[in-house]
Amino acid sequence: MIVVTGRVQIPAERREEFLAVAGAMCAASREDDGCIGYRVYEDLEQPNRYVFIEEWRDDEALQSHFSQPHTGTFMGALVPMLAAPADALFHTVAATLRLDPARGLVAVD
Amino acid sequence: MIVVTGRVQIPAERREEFLAVAGAMCAASREDDGCIGYRVYEDLEQPNRYVFIEEWRDDEALQSHFSQPHTGTFMGALVPMLAAPADALFHTVAATLRLDPARGLVAVD
């Protein structure tokens, strides 16, 4: 799996515009082949900061996502909104464990 | 590195209580040895859902964090607030790339 965290800073006056753009991107990306998860969240300690958490089956799925029209549309809308450079980390995951309340840490396929 | 995503669902009427508990946990955990990042965020599409993103140097740091008093205090306060079982994923990361606007994808130490 590849886990992406994409952190962005958006001026307060562009919040609603950002929410519309980000929500559309999440909904479209969740339909992409190999997308396990794609959500946007707001930082509760640092105002005007947001993070996208993306989970992809593999690099092929991520590369295919990059080539989708909605990705281009999103980047074109997002970049002019940024108050600071985005901080995007792409983690290639070797193993994932899930904390199961009944069984403790168990492997995730 | 180990990246943790801890997703929780909290009843709306306990939001302020959750924010206080979560904020204290984030601040304390960022001081733990081997903590690279520890933040809490609110889901912008799904009401009453939140995620913690934690970044740890290695498993030793994560295990040490588990044994800290603030972790026990946090879990004791959090669990009774949960509207559904938490979903905590522990990703052992093989490699991390950062998207550099000038240089493209570059390795992160």
Backbone of each chain as ProteinMPNN parsed JSONL, in Angstrom:
{"seq_chain_A": "MIVVTGRVQIPAERREEFLAVAGAMCAASREDDGCIGYRVYEDLEQPNRYVFIEEWRDDEALQSHFSQPHTGTFMGALVPMLAAPADALFHTVAATLRLDPARGLVAVD", "coords_chain_A": {"N_chain_A": [[0.846, -1.188, 0.0], [0.355, 2.31, -0.565], [0.582, 5.155, 1.345], [-0.506, 8.4, 1.456], [0.082, 11.588, 2.775], [-1.118, 14.724, 2.462], [-0.466, 17.88, 3.158], [-1.872, 21.081, 3.508], [-2.066, 24.669, 3.464], [-4.472, 27.121, 3.703], [-5.79, 30.28, 2.924], [-7.991, 31.906, 5.247], [-10.184, 33.215, 4.12], [-10.664, 31.819, 1.853], [-11.737, 29.442, 2.509], [-14.344, 28.206, 2.041], [-14.348, 27.905, -0.705], [-12.158, 26.206, -0.963], [-13.152, 23.92, 0.419], [-15.168, 23.063, -1.309], [-13.733, 22.382, -3.629], [-11.952, 20.477, -2.604], [-13.692, 18.527, -1.583], [-14.933, 17.632, -3.933], [-12.73, 16.526, -5.209], [-12.031, 14.447, -3.448], [-14.318, 12.783, -3.61], [-14.303, 12.048, -6.318], [-11.804, 10.791, -6.527], [-12.006, 8.61, -4.839], [-13.364, 6.88, -6.434], [-11.471, 6.04, -8.202], [-9.528, 3.448, -9.708], [-8.01, 1.163, -7.542], [-7.962, 2.821, -5.378], [-8.014, 3.011, -1.953], [-8.67, 4.646, 0.109], [-9.592, 8.094, 0.524], [-9.571, 11.043, 1.874], [-10.379, 14.27, 3.302], [-9.305, 16.475, 5.839], [-9.516, 18.765, 8.626], [-7.129, 20.601, 10.424], [-7.092, 20.646, 13.92], [-5.68, 22.085, 15.718], [-4.075, 23.956, 14.485], [-4.991, 26.74, 12.828], [-6.513, 27.059, 9.592], [-5.192, 25.051, 8.321], [-5.013, 21.957, 6.616], [-5.415, 18.44, 5.85], [-4.974, 15.907, 3.469], [-5.641, 12.499, 3.442], [-4.603, 9.758, 1.798], [-5.007, 6.481, 0.542], [-3.547, 4.002, -1.288], [-3.622, 1.161, -3.447], [-1.283, 0.344, -4.783], [1.751, 1.48, -6.486], [1.164, 1.652, -9.173], [-1.58, 2.184, -9.216], [-1.552, 4.687, -8.004], [-0.082, 6.203, -9.863], [-1.809, 6.046, -12.043], [-3.946, 7.457, -10.999], [-2.774, 10.005, -10.879], [-2.847, 10.671, -13.537], [-5.462, 11.148, -14.141], [-8.227, 13.136, -15.311], [-9.603, 14.565, -13.268], [-7.658, 14.914, -11.357], [-5.871, 16.696, -12.511], [-7.581, 18.909, -12.807], [-8.105, 19.456, -10.128], [-5.52, 20.095, -9.115], [-4.978, 22.379, -10.566], [-6.86, 24.119, -9.508], [-6.245, 24.097, -6.808], [-3.529, 24.927, -6.355], [-3.284, 27.794, -6.786], [-4.584, 28.627, -4.496], [-3.024, 28.131, -2.311], [-1.477, 29.084, 0.707], [1.027, 28.606, 1.477], [3.784, 26.508, 0.46], [2.634, 23.225, -0.389], [2.81, 20.249, 1.651], [3.606, 17.245, 0.845], [3.715, 13.867, 1.495], [4.779, 10.677, 0.516], [4.299, 7.569, 1.431], [5.635, 4.437, 1.148], [4.379, 1.437, 2.096], [5.43, -1.191, 4.133], [4.245, -3.04, 5.811], [1.086, -3.407, 7.428], [-0.66, -3.028, 10.417], [-3.702, -3.544, 12.203], [-5.425, -2.267, 14.962], [-7.262, -4.339, 16.788], [-10.007, -4.423, 18.886], [-10.685, -6.759, 20.232], [-8.72, -8.61, 19.596], [-6.227, -7.51, 19.624], [-3.232, -6.321, 17.966], [-3.514, -6.915, 14.57], [-2.65, -8.352, 11.406], [-3.122, -6.563, 8.339], [-4.449, -7.285, 5.235]], "CA_chain_A": [[0.0, 0.0, 0.0], [1.014, 3.612, -0.465], [-0.194, 6.115, 2.128], [-0.11, 9.777, 1.171], [-0.465, 12.689, 3.567], [-0.902, 15.985, 1.749], [-0.85, 18.972, 4.064], [-1.974, 22.368, 2.825], [-2.479, 25.847, 4.239], [-5.399, 27.859, 2.841], [-6.249, 31.498, 3.606], [-9.321, 31.745, 5.843], [-11.239, 33.73, 3.238], [-10.903, 30.883, 0.737], [-12.143, 28.163, 3.092], [-15.497, 27.581, 1.382], [-13.888, 27.518, -2.045], [-11.316, 25.023, -0.769], [-13.986, 22.779, 0.798], [-15.861, 22.577, -2.506], [-12.731, 21.762, -4.502], [-11.409, 19.297, -1.923], [-14.745, 17.517, -1.516], [-15.094, 17.053, -5.271], [-11.547, 15.688, -5.479], [-12.138, 13.22, -2.646], [-15.376, 11.916, -4.147], [-13.86, 11.501, -7.607], [-10.634, 9.928, -6.348], [-12.433, 7.35, -4.222], [-13.826, 6.001, -7.522], [-10.316, 5.616, -9.01], [-9.086, 2.065, -9.506], [-6.91, 1.004, -6.592], [-8.065, 3.759, -4.248], [-8.545, 2.38, -0.74], [-9.247, 5.73, 0.903], [-9.18, 9.445, 0.106], [-10.378, 11.928, 2.717], [-9.787, 15.561, 3.673], [-9.526, 16.796, 7.25], [-9.056, 20.087, 9.081], [-6.28, 20.601, 11.619], [-7.848, 21.213, 15.039], [-4.795, 22.902, 16.552], [-3.457, 25.012, 13.67], [-6.02, 27.257, 11.93], [-6.289, 27.194, 8.145], [-4.398, 23.929, 7.81], [-5.818, 20.798, 6.24], [-4.616, 17.317, 5.362], [-5.583, 14.813, 2.718], [-5.065, 11.175, 3.672], [-4.912, 8.887, 0.667], [-4.481, 5.116, 0.641], [-3.563, 3.419, -2.635], [-3.258, -0.262, -3.491], [0.121, 0.228, -5.204], [2.235, 2.636, -7.236], [0.449, 1.705, -10.45], [-2.853, 2.876, -8.969], [-1.25, 6.099, -7.735], [0.302, 6.842, -11.125], [-3.029, 6.166, -12.844], [-4.68, 8.574, -10.378], [-2.139, 11.266, -11.295], [-3.157, 10.968, -14.939], [-6.901, 11.362, -14.311], [-8.604, 14.547, -15.504], [-9.972, 15.268, -12.022], [-6.433, 15.298, -10.635], [-5.395, 17.934, -13.139], [-8.519, 19.986, -12.443], [-7.89, 19.763, -8.71], [-4.238, 20.784, -8.915], [-5.116, 23.718, -11.142], [-7.66, 24.94, -8.592], [-5.631, 24.139, -5.474], [-2.23, 25.615, -6.236], [-3.412, 29.246, -6.557], [-5.162, 28.894, -3.169], [-2.089, 27.786, -1.24], [-0.825, 30.177, 1.43], [2.417, 28.156, 1.651], [3.928, 25.285, -0.332], [2.053, 22.018, 0.186], [3.771, 19.264, 2.157], [3.036, 15.946, 0.467], [4.594, 12.726, 1.775], [4.334, 9.426, -0.101], [4.873, 6.471, 2.214], [5.476, 3.059, 0.68], [4.158, 0.696, 3.337], [5.914, -2.575, 4.117], [3.284, -3.883, 6.534], [0.089, -2.649, 8.178], [-1.391, -3.721, 11.479], [-4.89, -2.847, 12.686], [-5.688, -2.565, 16.374], [-8.581, -4.955, 16.956], [-10.278, -4.361, 20.331], [-10.774, -8.091, 20.828], [-7.595, -9.488, 19.276], [-4.94, -6.812, 19.628], [-2.741, -5.913, 16.638], [-3.637, -7.989, 13.59], [-2.169, -7.96, 10.078], [-4.106, -6.149, 7.34], [-4.011, -7.777, 3.906]], "C_chain_A": [[0.889, 1.249, 0.0], [0.071, 4.539, 0.296], [0.373, 7.508, 1.857], [-0.733, 10.693, 2.213], [-0.102, 13.985, 2.843], [-1.409, 17.131, 2.592], [-0.815, 20.298, 3.324], [-2.429, 23.45, 3.805], [-3.255, 26.753, 3.295], [-5.826, 29.136, 3.58], [-7.696, 31.35, 4.078], [-10.426, 32.177, 4.884], [-11.51, 32.817, 2.043], [-11.365, 29.513, 1.245], [-13.273, 27.485, 2.318], [-15.131, 27.091, -0.015], [-13.043, 26.246, -1.956], [-12.164, 23.794, -0.465], [-14.703, 22.197, -0.42], [-14.903, 21.808, -3.409], [-12.231, 20.456, -3.886], [-12.458, 18.181, -1.868], [-14.965, 16.84, -2.855], [-13.931, 16.117, -5.588], [-11.614, 14.377, -4.705], [-13.148, 12.255, -3.265], [-14.937, 11.271, -5.452], [-12.737, 10.49, -7.406], [-11.012, 8.597, -5.706], [-12.979, 6.367, -5.259], [-12.674, 5.509, -8.389], [-9.956, 4.167, -8.693], [-7.917, 2.028, -8.526], [-6.92, 1.998, -5.447], [-8.731, 3.057, -3.073], [-9.199, 3.433, 0.154], [-8.738, 7.071, 0.411], [-10.093, 10.417, 0.842], [-9.627, 13.224, 2.999], [-10.236, 15.926, 5.083], [-8.956, 18.184, 7.563], [-8.264, 19.946, 10.371], [-7.025, 21.303, 12.765], [-6.98, 22.054, 15.965], [-4.27, 24.122, 15.792], [-4.481, 25.519, 12.653], [-5.564, 27.289, 10.471], [-5.399, 26.11, 7.548], [-5.289, 22.709, 7.647], [-4.883, 19.672, 5.819], [-5.511, 16.376, 4.554], [-4.871, 13.533, 3.133], [-5.55, 10.272, 2.546], [-4.273, 7.526, 0.904], [-4.665, 4.456, -0.722], [-3.046, 1.995, -2.591], [-1.776, -0.431, -3.803], [0.5, 1.445, -6.04], [1.529, 2.783, -8.579], [-0.872, 2.472, -10.288], [-2.62, 4.367, -8.731], [-0.894, 6.833, -9.03], [-0.915, 7.032, -12.028], [-3.889, 7.329, -12.327], [-4.11, 9.922, -10.827], [-2.552, 11.667, -12.712], [-4.643, 11.218, -15.182], [-7.205, 12.847, -14.508], [-8.941, 15.255, -14.196], [-8.754, 15.66, -11.201], [-5.871, 16.596, -11.209], [-6.265, 19.126, -12.783], [-8.283, 20.44, -11.007], [-6.597, 20.548, -8.51], [-4.311, 22.218, -9.449], [-5.895, 24.659, -10.242], [-6.949, 25.134, -7.262], [-4.428, 25.072, -5.409], [-2.383, 27.129, -6.04], [-3.98, 29.606, -5.18], [-4.138, 28.778, -2.054], [-1.438, 29.017, -0.618], [0.651, 29.867, 1.674], [2.563, 26.905, 0.793], [3.284, 24.093, 0.377], [3.168, 21.104, 0.682], [3.164, 17.88, 1.916], [4.075, 14.853, 0.671], [3.959, 11.467, 1.204], [5.048, 8.286, 0.618], [4.597, 5.126, 1.532], [5.477, 2.165, 1.908], [4.62, -0.754, 3.176], [4.912, -3.507, 4.771], [2.334, -2.974, 7.301], [-0.578, -3.554, 9.214], [-2.598, -2.877, 11.863], [-5.1, -3.261, 14.133], [-7.121, -3.058, 16.508], [-8.878, -5.005, 18.454], [-10.256, -5.743, 20.985], [-9.492, -8.885, 20.673], [-6.248, -8.805, 19.332], [-4.53, -6.435, 18.208], [-2.793, -7.099, 15.689], [-3.209, -7.454, 12.219], [-3.346, -7.579, 9.181], [-3.587, -6.625, 5.995], [-3.67, -6.595, 3.016]], "O_chain_A": [[2.015, 1.234, 0.498], [-1.096, 4.688, -0.068], [1.569, 7.752, 2.012], [-1.925, 10.596, 2.504], [1.072, 14.293, 2.641], [-2.615, 17.337, 2.73], [0.14, 20.603, 2.61], [-3.076, 23.18, 4.816], [-2.767, 27.112, 2.223], [-6.188, 29.068, 4.755], [-8.522, 30.746, 3.394], [-11.491, 31.56, 4.849], [-12.476, 33.021, 1.308], [-11.38, 28.541, 0.49], [-13.164, 26.308, 1.976], [-15.545, 26.014, -0.445], [-13.192, 25.329, -2.765], [-11.923, 22.729, -1.033], [-14.829, 20.979, -0.546], [-15.223, 20.722, -3.892], [-12.105, 19.447, -4.579], [-12.131, 17.014, -2.086], [-15.162, 15.627, -2.92], [-14.125, 15.047, -6.164], [-11.291, 13.317, -5.243], [-12.872, 11.066, -3.424], [-15.172, 10.082, -5.67], [-12.725, 9.441, -8.05], [-10.401, 7.57, -6.001], [-13.05, 5.166, -5.002], [-12.879, 4.639, -9.236], [-10.067, 3.723, -7.55], [-6.951, 2.777, -8.671], [-5.997, 2.021, -4.633], [-9.858, 2.572, -3.177], [-10.162, 3.145, 0.866], [-7.605, 7.185, -0.058], [-11.254, 10.589, 0.47], [-8.399, 13.27, 2.942], [-11.387, 15.714, 5.464], [-8.066, 18.693, 6.883], [-8.684, 19.251, 11.297], [-7.525, 22.416, 12.598], [-7.49, 22.67, 16.901], [-4.048, 25.183, 16.376], [-4.81, 24.802, 11.707], [-4.392, 27.514, 10.168], [-4.917, 26.232, 6.422], [-6.198, 22.47, 8.441], [-3.723, 19.901, 5.477], [-6.652, 16.1, 4.925], [-3.641, 13.485, 3.171], [-6.749, 10.056, 2.371], [-3.15, 7.428, 1.399], [-5.777, 4.362, -1.242], [-2.155, 1.661, -1.809], [-1.09, -1.239, -3.178], [-0.323, 2.329, -6.275], [1.321, 3.895, -9.064], [-1.225, 3.303, -11.124], [-3.39, 5.207, -9.196], [-1.353, 7.951, -9.262], [-1.04, 8.057, -12.7], [-4.477, 8.08, -13.106], [-4.854, 10.859, -11.117], [-2.599, 12.851, -13.044], [-5.044, 11.474, -16.318], [-6.529, 13.707, -13.945], [-8.602, 16.426, -14.028], [-8.801, 16.623, -10.436], [-5.449, 17.483, -10.467], [-5.765, 20.213, -12.494], [-8.262, 21.634, -10.708], [-6.588, 21.559, -7.809], [-3.769, 23.146, -8.847], [-5.626, 25.86, -10.211], [-7.035, 26.202, -6.655], [-4.327, 25.907, -4.51], [-1.682, 27.704, -5.207], [-3.873, 30.752, -4.745], [-4.367, 29.282, -0.955], [-0.915, 29.88, -1.322], [1.428, 30.752, 2.033], [1.557, 26.296, 0.43], [3.377, 23.968, 1.598], [4.304, 21.166, 0.212], [2.323, 17.412, 2.683], [5.167, 14.898, 0.104], [2.766, 11.218, 1.381], [6.246, 8.07, 0.433], [3.441, 4.737, 1.367], [6.446, 2.134, 2.668], [4.255, -1.443, 2.224], [4.746, -4.646, 4.333], [2.725, -1.903, 7.766], [-0.994, -4.675, 8.923], [-2.534, -1.647, 11.852], [-4.973, -4.433, 14.49], [-8.071, -2.29, 16.36], [-8.092, -5.565, 19.218], [-9.861, -5.886, 22.142], [-9.187, -9.738, 21.507], [-5.223, -9.448, 19.11], [-5.386, -6.25, 17.343], [-2.205, -8.149, 15.952], [-3.38, -6.274, 11.913], [-4.417, -8.181, 9.247], [-2.426, -6.398, 5.653], [-3.283, -6.781, 1.863]]}, "seq_chain_B": "MIVVTGRVQIPAERREEFLAVAGAMCAASREDDGCIGYRVYEDLEQPNRYVFIEEWRDDEALQSHFSQPHTGTFMGALVPMLAAPADALFHTVAATLRLDPARGLVAVD", "coords_chain_B": {"N_chain_B": [[10.253, 4.472, 9.603], [7.172, 4.728, 11.424], [3.866, 5.148, 10.614], [0.89, 6.192, 11.941], [-2.595, 6.059, 11.657], [-5.321, 7.074, 13.356], [-8.595, 6.686, 13.599], [-11.561, 8.093, 14.812], [-14.913, 8.235, 16.102], [-17.041, 10.572, 17.475], [-19.631, 11.532, 19.652], [-21.66, 14.38, 18.851], [-22.298, 16.051, 20.991], [-20.214, 15.765, 22.683], [-18.065, 17.003, 21.651], [-16.47, 19.297, 22.477], [-15.3, 18.403, 24.823], [-13.861, 16.251, 23.764], [-12.061, 17.666, 22.096], [-10.468, 18.981, 23.966], [-9.249, 16.86, 25.353], [-7.973, 15.54, 23.229], [-6.27, 17.532, 22.242], [-4.534, 17.931, 24.41], [-3.332, 15.415, 24.47], [-2.004, 15.37, 21.986], [-0.127, 17.481, 22.289], [1.419, 16.553, 24.46], [2.388, 14.142, 23.42], [3.944, 14.917, 21.26], [6.224, 15.649, 22.522], [7.368, 13.294, 23.211], [10.078, 10.956, 23.068], [11.368, 10.271, 19.882], [9.123, 10.944, 18.504], [7.87, 12.153, 15.551], [5.75, 13.45, 14.5], [2.464, 14.438, 15.551], [-0.757, 14.858, 15.352], [-4.161, 16.083, 15.419], [-7.158, 15.909, 13.565], [-10.185, 17.017, 11.932], [-12.75, 15.362, 10.188], [-13.899, 16.5, 7.09], [-15.975, 15.769, 5.524], [-17.518, 13.837, 6.736], [-19.526, 14.114, 9.422], [-18.634, 14.473, 12.888], [-16.479, 12.816, 12.924], [-13.036, 12.08, 13.347], [-9.448, 12.223, 12.977], [-6.338, 11.028, 14.105], [-3.052, 11.684, 13.202], [-0.054, 10.151, 13.401], [3.477, 10.133, 13.557], [6.221, 8.156, 13.88], [9.603, 7.511, 14.872], [10.542, 4.864, 15.031], [9.683, 1.438, 15.947], [10.427, 1.092, 18.571], [10.249, 3.653, 19.673], [7.49, 4.021, 19.42], [6.499, 2.004, 21.11], [7.53, 2.894, 23.546], [6.103, 5.25, 23.785], [3.531, 4.184, 24.14], [3.75, 3.359, 26.74], [3.783, 5.603, 28.272], [2.583, 7.799, 30.849], [0.73, 9.79, 29.955], [-0.412, 8.594, 27.75], [-1.927, 6.506, 28.825], [-3.724, 8.007, 30.366], [-5.031, 9.395, 28.34], [-6.24, 7.289, 26.805], [-7.982, 6.3, 28.714], [-9.75, 8.418, 28.951], [-10.655, 8.725, 26.345], [-11.887, 6.311, 25.365], [-14.484, 5.93, 26.63], [-15.849, 7.929, 25.305], [-16.241, 7.18, 22.698], [-18.258, 6.742, 19.841], [-18.317, 4.638, 18.199], [-16.318, 1.718, 17.53], [-12.839, 2.528, 17.557], [-10.696, 3.062, 14.697], [-7.69, 2.066, 14.146], [-4.725, 2.202, 12.395], [-1.524, 0.892, 11.866], [1.174, 1.658, 10.153], [4.058, 0.313, 8.939], [6.718, 1.829, 7.483], [8.435, 1.541, 4.458], [9.782, 3.237, 2.73], [9.958, 6.752, 2.176], [8.837, 9.394, 0.196], [9.083, 12.855, -0.576], [7.184, 15.401, -2.049], [8.757, 17.764, -3.784], [8.472, 21.047, -4.802], [10.317, 22.146, -6.573], [12.064, 20.095, -7.239], [10.745, 17.739, -7.694], [9.824, 14.363, -6.764], [11.495, 13.492, -3.877], [13.751, 11.629, -1.809], [13.091, 11.029, 1.656], [14.91, 11.215, 4.588]], "CA_chain_B": [[9.224, 5.267, 10.266], [5.844, 4.141, 11.56], [2.799, 6.14, 10.487], [-0.357, 5.711, 12.534], [-3.823, 6.838, 11.494], [-6.299, 6.633, 14.355], [-9.866, 7.336, 13.281], [-12.546, 7.952, 15.884], [-16.219, 8.884, 15.94], [-17.368, 11.148, 18.782], [-20.947, 12.184, 19.611], [-21.558, 15.831, 18.687], [-22.4, 16.75, 22.272], [-18.958, 15.611, 23.424], [-17.005, 17.578, 20.82], [-15.548, 20.168, 23.217], [-14.568, 17.512, 25.725], [-12.898, 15.527, 22.92], [-11.009, 18.581, 21.645], [-9.555, 19.238, 25.085], [-8.488, 15.635, 25.602], [-7.128, 15.264, 22.063], [-5.223, 18.548, 22.178], [-3.55, 17.626, 25.462], [-2.585, 14.222, 24.057], [-1.096, 15.751, 20.894], [0.975, 18.302, 22.819], [2.296, 15.701, 25.278], [3.028, 13.102, 22.6], [4.988, 15.526, 20.426], [7.439, 15.732, 23.34], [7.907, 11.945, 23.425], [11.268, 10.624, 22.281], [11.1, 9.558, 18.637], [7.89, 11.42, 17.852], [8.13, 13.062, 14.429], [4.544, 14.258, 14.333], [1.271, 13.917, 16.253], [-1.772, 15.903, 15.159], [-5.554, 15.641, 15.334], [-7.879, 16.587, 12.49], [-11.617, 16.729, 11.827], [-13.214, 14.968, 8.853], [-14.704, 17.581, 6.522], [-17.104, 15.208, 4.785], [-18.316, 12.973, 7.608], [-19.607, 14.798, 10.719], [-18.323, 13.78, 14.15], [-15.34, 11.903, 12.754], [-11.737, 12.722, 13.543], [-8.31, 11.318, 12.777], [-5.005, 11.362, 14.594], [-1.933, 11.218, 12.369], [1.156, 10.065, 14.217], [4.679, 9.678, 12.833], [7.195, 7.716, 14.873], [10.917, 7.145, 14.308], [10.637, 3.41, 14.914], [8.774, 0.721, 16.848], [10.863, 1.332, 19.955], [9.647, 4.931, 20.083], [6.045, 3.817, 19.564], [6.257, 1.217, 22.319], [7.804, 3.777, 24.682], [4.935, 6.142, 23.838], [2.41, 3.438, 24.723], [3.943, 3.174, 28.182], [3.794, 6.897, 28.953], [1.351, 8.084, 31.618], [-0.278, 10.559, 29.21], [-1.134, 7.683, 26.852], [-2.945, 5.844, 29.647], [-4.754, 9.006, 30.701], [-5.788, 9.662, 27.1], [-7.085, 6.149, 26.46], [-9.046, 6.221, 29.713], [-10.741, 9.467, 28.668], [-11.185, 8.598, 24.983], [-12.71, 5.131, 25.08], [-15.911, 6.12, 26.963], [-16.451, 8.911, 24.4], [-16.35, 6.665, 21.328], [-19.587, 6.358, 19.36], [-18.095, 3.397, 17.454], [-14.93, 1.314, 17.783], [-11.815, 3.282, 16.832], [-10.032, 2.344, 13.604], [-6.285, 2.478, 14.233], [-3.834, 1.476, 11.496], [-0.106, 1.1, 12.132], [1.888, 1.385, 8.91], [5.522, 0.31, 8.936], [7.04, 2.465, 6.201], [9.694, 1.089, 3.859], [10.442, 4.39, 2.115], [9.103, 7.938, 2.081], [9.227, 10.441, -0.745], [8.395, 14.142, -0.394], [7.043, 16.13, -3.309], [9.432, 19.06, -3.727], [7.995, 21.794, -5.97], [11.407, 22.438, -7.517], [12.865, 18.926, -7.614], [9.922, 16.533, -7.844], [9.811, 13.453, -5.611], [12.832, 13.287, -3.316], [13.744, 10.731, -0.657], [13.138, 11.616, 3.001], [15.746, 10.373, 5.454]], "C_chain_B": [[7.951, 4.431, 10.405], [4.828, 5.281, 11.504], [1.518, 5.504, 11.008], [-1.486, 6.645, 12.112], [-4.851, 6.244, 12.453], [-7.597, 7.382, 14.145], [-10.881, 7.037, 14.386], [-13.825, 8.704, 15.526], [-16.691, 9.289, 17.336], [-18.748, 11.792, 18.698], [-20.799, 13.708, 19.604], [-21.539, 16.553, 20.035], [-21.134, 16.605, 23.117], [-17.774, 16.221, 22.673], [-15.988, 18.385, 21.634], [-14.683, 19.364, 24.183], [-13.496, 16.75, 24.944], [-11.747, 16.441, 22.509], [-9.997, 18.848, 22.756], [-8.648, 18.034, 25.329], [-7.502, 15.376, 24.461], [-5.975, 16.264, 21.967], [-4.132, 18.307, 23.199], [-2.694, 16.431, 25.061], [-1.584, 14.558, 22.957], [0.119, 16.495, 21.441], [1.947, 17.449, 23.619], [3.066, 14.714, 24.396], [4.118, 13.677, 21.71], [6.299, 15.691, 21.183], [8.054, 14.356, 23.581], [9.133, 11.713, 22.534], [10.857, 9.856, 21.022], [9.808, 9.946, 17.955], [8.244, 12.447, 16.783], [6.932, 13.971, 14.2], [3.38, 13.608, 15.051], [0.226, 15.022, 16.215], [-3.15, 15.276, 15.104], [-6.303, 16.54, 14.343], [-9.344, 16.153, 12.494], [-11.99, 16.419, 10.378], [-14.145, 16.047, 8.308], [-15.893, 17.07, 5.712], [-18.067, 14.451, 5.697], [-18.366, 13.595, 9.005], [-19.231, 13.873, 11.875], [-17.206, 12.751, 14.029], [-14.043, 12.694, 12.782], [-10.642, 11.705, 13.246], [-7.073, 11.893, 13.465], [-4.0, 10.838, 13.572], [-0.681, 11.303, 13.224], [2.303, 9.562, 13.345], [5.75, 9.397, 13.876], [8.485, 7.258, 14.201], [11.006, 5.651, 14.066], [9.71, 2.767, 15.953], [9.15, 0.936, 18.314], [10.236, 2.626, 20.487], [8.143, 4.776, 20.304], [5.724, 3.044, 20.839], [6.492, 2.054, 23.577], [6.633, 4.748, 24.891], [3.739, 5.45, 24.503], [2.518, 3.356, 26.253], [3.959, 4.486, 28.956], [2.49, 7.121, 29.728], [0.3, 8.84, 30.808], [-1.047, 9.68, 28.22], [-2.24, 6.95, 27.618], [-4.083, 6.782, 30.006], [-5.659, 9.259, 29.499], [-6.74, 8.508, 26.788], [-8.257, 6.035, 27.442], [-10.136, 7.25, 29.477], [-11.419, 9.237, 27.323], [-12.216, 7.476, 24.859], [-14.181, 5.332, 25.463], [-16.613, 7.118, 26.05], [-16.803, 8.32, 23.042], [-17.785, 6.25, 20.992], [-19.528, 5.062, 18.569], [-16.66, 2.98, 17.757], [-13.96, 2.163, 16.954], [-11.232, 2.402, 15.732], [-8.588, 2.836, 13.55], [-5.43, 1.573, 13.36], [-2.394, 1.875, 11.777], [0.667, 0.678, 10.891], [3.398, 1.423, 9.151], [5.976, 0.73, 7.544], [8.412, 1.986, 5.716], [10.482, 2.264, 3.285], [9.451, 5.531, 2.03], [9.695, 8.909, 1.075], [8.43, 11.697, -0.41], [8.338, 14.836, -1.756], [7.63, 17.533, -3.133], [9.033, 19.849, -4.988], [9.092, 22.004, -7.017], [12.067, 21.174, -8.05], [12.054, 17.671, -7.861], [9.986, 15.681, -6.596], [11.236, 13.19, -5.144], [12.715, 12.414, -2.063], [13.805, 11.527, 0.644], [13.951, 10.677, 3.873], [14.894, 9.741, 6.547]], "O_chain_B": [[7.692, 3.538, 9.599], [4.924, 6.252, 12.254], [1.117, 4.424, 10.574], [-1.356, 7.867, 12.194], [-5.199, 5.067, 12.366], [-7.7, 8.565, 14.467], [-11.036, 5.899, 14.828], [-13.815, 9.667, 14.76], [-16.736, 8.471, 18.255], [-19.013, 12.535, 17.752], [-19.92, 14.256, 20.27], [-20.841, 17.554, 20.195], [-21.003, 17.255, 24.154], [-16.619, 15.981, 23.024], [-14.781, 18.181, 21.496], [-13.489, 19.621, 24.333], [-12.362, 16.618, 25.404], [-10.585, 16.037, 22.565], [-8.796, 18.93, 22.497], [-7.436, 18.176, 25.49], [-6.343, 15.035, 24.697], [-4.846, 15.891, 21.65], [-2.947, 18.457, 22.902], [-1.483, 16.425, 25.28], [-0.447, 14.088, 22.986], [1.257, 16.176, 21.095], [3.161, 17.596, 23.48], [4.257, 14.484, 24.607], [5.11, 13.003, 21.431], [7.358, 15.853, 20.576], [9.162, 14.267, 24.11], [9.209, 12.205, 21.409], [10.086, 8.899, 21.098], [9.432, 9.353, 16.945], [8.843, 13.482, 17.075], [7.077, 15.113, 13.763], [3.306, 12.383, 15.153], [0.316, 16.001, 16.956], [-3.299, 14.096, 14.787], [-6.104, 17.753, 14.297], [-9.695, 15.081, 12.987], [-11.59, 17.132, 9.458], [-15.079, 16.464, 8.994], [-16.725, 17.86, 5.264], [-19.275, 14.427, 5.461], [-17.353, 13.606, 9.706], [-19.476, 12.667, 11.841], [-17.013, 11.92, 14.917], [-13.971, 13.825, 12.302], [-10.872, 10.496, 13.26], [-6.81, 13.095, 13.405], [-4.087, 9.691, 13.133], [-0.3, 12.371, 13.704], [2.121, 8.68, 12.506], [6.136, 10.274, 14.649], [8.464, 6.692, 13.107], [11.488, 5.214, 13.021], [9.045, 3.457, 16.727], [8.283, 0.958, 19.187], [9.755, 2.672, 21.619], [7.587, 5.328, 21.254], [4.789, 3.388, 21.561], [5.749, 1.943, 24.552], [6.23, 5.025, 26.021], [3.032, 6.045, 25.316], [1.512, 3.292, 26.959], [4.13, 4.479, 30.175], [1.424, 6.678, 29.301], [-0.893, 8.571, 30.947], [-2.194, 9.977, 27.887], [-3.353, 6.795, 27.116], [-5.255, 6.407, 29.959], [-6.882, 9.328, 29.623], [-7.923, 8.735, 26.533], [-9.379, 5.714, 27.049], [-11.307, 6.999, 29.764], [-12.608, 9.514, 27.167], [-13.297, 7.681, 24.307], [-15.058, 4.941, 24.694], [-17.842, 7.16, 26.016], [-17.593, 8.909, 22.305], [-18.433, 5.519, 21.741], [-20.561, 4.45, 18.295], [-15.862, 3.807, 18.198], [-14.231, 2.475, 15.794], [-11.263, 1.174, 15.814], [-8.301, 3.889, 12.98], [-5.4, 0.356, 13.541], [-2.084, 3.059, 11.909], [0.801, -0.513, 10.608], [3.943, 2.461, 9.526], [5.66, 0.074, 6.552], [9.401, 2.019, 6.448], [11.711, 2.281, 3.35], [8.255, 5.317, 1.838], [10.89, 9.207, 1.097], [7.266, 11.625, -0.015], [9.313, 14.851, -2.507], [7.071, 18.373, -2.428], [9.233, 19.374, -6.106], [8.81, 22.035, -8.215], [12.574, 21.162, -9.172], [12.62, 16.633, -8.205], [10.178, 16.197, -5.495], [12.079, 12.727, -5.913], [11.711, 12.457, -1.352], [14.476, 12.556, 0.73], [13.703, 9.471, 3.89], [15.411, 8.996, 7.379]]}, "name": "protein", "num_of_chains": 2, "seq": "MIVVTGRVQIPAERREEFLAVAGAMCAASREDDGCIGYRVYEDLEQPNRYVFIEEWRDDEALQSHFSQPHTGTFMGALVPMLAAPADALFHTVAATLRLDPARGLVAVDMIVVTGRVQIPAERREEFLAVAGAMCAASREDDGCIGYRVYEDLEQPNRYVFIEEWRDDEALQSHFSQPHTGTFMGALVPMLAAPADALFHTVAATLRLDPARGLVAVD"}
